[in-house]
């Protein structure tokens, strides 16, 4: 009887008014505001860039690759507007979506697969989530066959959404002579420093795409080795599965910042689906310890075909945006911080 009484009492206690709920309270603290733009470090040396929980691009820096790259670079439909490699030529497998390289650095080939020279990420510096944009900063090194560092490469990449489910990927690179060097020369070459291999369907030759420059010219023959403030590749993209598959038009606009040396840059473009900002097309550039080379670029994955008026507005906005500064952290539990530089008064 005593056992039965205890059992009944325990049941009564469970349902007494004022008891706390049995289920845990999973509501987020009131002060927490989820960032719209986030960075998610992943296994196998990858970092995903997210907008409201949806992946828009990814940074790959695994040493199994000759150099790091961004892939995918998704358009508003969620399909990547870039690809890995050439659609019809295996000797172009070094065309990894969005990547940094240069064909001649002190005589060393950092462009093709026919070289033992490598670009390696030394360590990440900053992963900063935010309401308007996320910011990643990393330290890279360009190494020759012997492992000597020719170039110290600071990368800052900022990701933010546009108003039509597209995305902006802003890239700033700061190049300095490698450890123990006072200077290093980027030799004259069409190949380098930042290039984009577009999706097969966006290319003019393999798909239904169109290549257009800020000067209003169209196609490889009219644009190849010419200067322009920006370049655009737009074309059909198919998304969905089975009966839900549909084709829309999307594209990538590639902007050269007006503060870059040699702006507007010459462009190396091809109808088979790639475009590159050719910083050293006409002459070499020597980087000195006291004079690092800073270059800024913007990639815009946009809905619809190219709208030159909108591209002009984006270019003007990019021109006004300050660049980034990476410094030792002042906030706790951080080693470095990256933020936009203070705007300069007109």
N, C-alpha and C positions, 0 to 999 in steps of 0.2 A: 504493500500500500504506500509506503514511503516513496518508493521508486516512481509509482504512478503519479503521486502528488507532485513530485519534482518535475516530471515530464509535462504535466498540465501547466504548472507554474511557468516553465520555460516557454511554453507556447504563448501564454498570456503576456509574458514580458516582451516577446517578439512583436506583438501587435499593439502594445501600449501606445497611446498618443504621445507625440513628442520625440519618439525614437528617431535617430538619423536614418536616412534611406539606406537600403542594403546595397544598391548600385553605387559605384564610385562616381563622383562628380567629374566629368571629362571636359567641362567647359574651359576654354582658354582663359587665362588671366585677362582682365579688362584692359590692362596697359599694353598687352601684346598686339602689335599690328603686323600682319604677315607681309613681307616684302613682295612687291609685284615681280621684281626681277631677282633671280637667285642663281647661285653657282653651286653645283653638286659634284664634289670630288668622287670619282668612281674607281673601281679596280682596274688594273692593267694600264695605269698611267693615262687616265682620261678625266676630263672635267666637262660636265654638261652645263649649258646655259639654259635657264628656264624662264619663261614668261608666264606668270600665273599657273605654274605647275606643268606647263607644256614645254617640252624640249624644242629649242629652235636651232641650236648648233652645238658642236662638241669639239673640244681641243684634245688632240691626240699627241702625246709626247713620248711614247714607248721607244726605248733605244733599238728595238728591232727594225724600226724604220730609219732611213737615211737622214730624215729631217722631220720636224713636227708639222702638223697641218690641222686645219679645221674641216670637219665633215660630220654630219651633213650641214648644209646651209638651207634651211627650210623656208619655203615661200608660204603665203597665206593659206594655201590648201593643205599644208603639212607635208608636202613632198619636197625632197631636196632639189634645189636648183643647180647644184653642182654634182660632179661625179668623180669616181676614182679612175684615173687613166683615160687614155684615148679610146674612142669606140672601135677603131679599126687598126691600131698599130701598137703592138706590145712593147716596142722600144720607147714608148712614151708613158710608161707606168710611173715615172717620177712626177707626172701631173696628178698630184693628190689634192683635188678639190681646191683648197685655198692654202697656199704655202709660200714660204720665204726661201729664196735661193739666189745665187749669182754664179754665172758661168766662169768668171775669172777673178780670183782674189789672190794677188801675188803669184799668178800663174797656176793656182789650184782651182780645179773644177768643183764647184759646189752645186751644180745644176743637174747633171745627168746621173744615171745609174752606173756609169762607167768610171767610177771613182771611189776611193776609200775615204774621202773627206766626208765629215759628218757635222751636222748641226744637232746639238744636244741641249736639253733643258737641264740646267744645273740645279735649280730649285725654284719653287714657287715663292712669291713674295707676299701677294695680297689676294684674298678672296673676299670681296665686299658686296653684300647684297644691298638692294635699295628699292625705293618706291619707283623712281624714274629710270634707273639703269643699274646694272651690276658691273663691277670692275674687277678684272683679273690682271695681275702683274706677275711676270716671271722673268728669271734670269737665264739666258741661253748662251751657249758658246759655239763658235765655228772652229772646228779642229781639222788640221791637216792629217795626212796618213800616219805621221809619227805621234799624233796626239797633242801636238803643240796648238795652243789656242791663238788663232789669228784675229778673231773678232769677239768682243764681249757685246752681247745683244740684250738690251732690256726691252721687253715686250709689255705693252699695256693694251688690253682689249676690253672695250666697253660695249655691252649689249643692251638695247632698249627697243621697245615695240613702237611701231608707227600706228596711225589711227585706223588702218584698214587690215589689221591682223598680219601685217608684214613685220619686218624687223630691220634694225640698223645694227651693223657691227662696225664700230669705230676702232681703228688700229693705229697705235703709235709705236714706232720703233726708234730706239736710240742706240746707235752703233759706235763703239769705242775700240781702240786697239786692244788686242788680247793681252793677257798677263805678261809683263816683261817687255812689251813692245811700246815704242813711242808713236808709231804710225803704221797704217796699213792701207793699201791701195785697192780700190775696186776698179778693175781695168775696164776698158771700153767693151761693151757687149750689149746685145739686144735682150739677153736673158737675165732678168733680175730687175727689181728686188722682190716685188709682190705680184703673184699671178693667180688667176682663177680659171679653172677648167669647168665649164658649164655642163649641165645635164645634156644628154644626147638630143632630146627633143627641142632644146633651146638653140642648138647649133644650127647654122644656116645649111651646112652640107648634109648632115645626118638627120636633121629634123625640119621644123618649119619656122626657125627663129630668124631674127634680124639683128644685125650689129649696127649701132648708130652712135655717132660721136656728138659732143656738145656743139660742134661746128655745123651740124645738120647733114654731114656726109654719112653715107650708108655703104656697108659692105667692106670686105677685106681690102680690095684694090684701092679704094678711095681713102681708107683710113690708115693702112699699114705704114708705120714709121712716121706718122704725122702727129703733131702736138694737139692736145685737147684738154679741157678742164675736167671732163668726165667721159666715160664710155658706158654704153648700155648693151646688154644682150637680153632680148625678150623673145618669148615664143610659147608654144603650147605645152601644157603640163597636164597629165592625166592622173587622177587620184580616185580612191574608192576601190571596192571589190565587187566582182560579178556584175549584176544588173545596176548596181549603184555607181559604177565607174562613170566619170564624166571628165571632159577636157575643158580647161580654162586657159587663159593667157596670163603668164607671170614673167617676171624678169629680175635681173640684177643690174643696178647702176653702180659703177665703180668711180669714186671721186678722188681726185688729187687735190690736197689742201693748197690754197693759194699761198700759204706761208712756207711751203716746201721749196728748197733750192730747185732751180730749173723748172719751176711751174710756169706754164702748163707743160706737163711731161710728155715726151713722145710715147707712143703705144705700140706694142707688139701684139697684133691681133691675127686671128685665123678664122676662116669660115668653118673649119672643123670643130670650133667650139672653145676657144680660149682667148683670154685677154690679159695682158700684163703691162704694168707701168714700168717702162724701160728707162730707169734713172740714168744709166750710163750708156745710153745708145750712141750719143755723139762724142763723148769724151770721158776719160776716167775721173775718179774722185778720190783724193787722199784724205783719209780720216786721221786726225791727230788727237793725242790725249787731251790737249787743251781745247780742241774743236771737234767734239763729237757730232756725228751726223744724225739729225732728228728728222724723221719723215712721218707724216700723218696721212692716213687714207680712210675712206668711208665706203662700206658696201651696204647697199639698200636692196633687200629682197621685197619687191613690190607686187601688188595686184595689178592686173591689166597690162596693156601694152605701154610702151614708153610715152609719158606725157612730158614733152620738153619744158613746158611752163612750170610744172611741178618740180622737175629736176633742177631747174634754175633756182627755185625757192629753197630746195634742200641744200643746194650748193652754197647759197648765201647764208643759210643757217649754220652750216658746217664751218664756213669761214669765220663766223662770229664766236663760235664755241671755243673757249680756252682749251689748251692741251692739258696733259697730265703731269703731275709731279709725284715721284716716288721717294719717300723719305723714311728715316727711322721713326718708329711709332712713338707717339706720346700717350696713347691710350693703353690701359693695362691689357696683358695677355695677347699682345700683338708685337711682332718684330718689325714690320714695315706697314706703311699706310700709303695709299694712292688716292689722290683727289685732283680735281681740275684746278689748274693754276688760277690765281686771282686775275680777273679781267683787267686789261690795261685800259686806262682812261683814254678816250679819243683825243 
